Amino acid sequence: MALVPILSDEAASPDARIMYKHSKQMFGRVANAMRVASHSPKLAQSIFGFIVASLREEITGVLDVRVKTLVILKTSMLNGCRY
C-alpha cells in the first residue's frame, strides 16, 4: 500500500488535471509518479518536465521511445523495483 495516495482524475486539482490531460495526449496514460507528485503542483511540474525531456524522441533525438522504455524496465528489474 502506498504511503502517499495516488490521486485519481476526479480528486486532482485543476493544475494537476491539466498535466494529466497532456500526459494522456503524449504517453496515452498518466504515470503513478505523476499522480503522487500531484499533491505538490510544483513538484509535479518538475517531474513532468523530466519525463517529457527524457522520453520524447523529438527532444532527445538519440534513442527512440521503445528503446528508452526498455532501458527503464531493465534498470528497474536490476534494482529489484517491483513497480
Secondary structure as UniProt FT lines:
FT   TURN            9..11
FT   HELIX           14..27
FT   HELIX           32..37
FT   TURN            38..39
FT   HELIX           41..55
FT   HELIX           57..60
FT   HELIX           65..78
FT   TURN            79..80
//
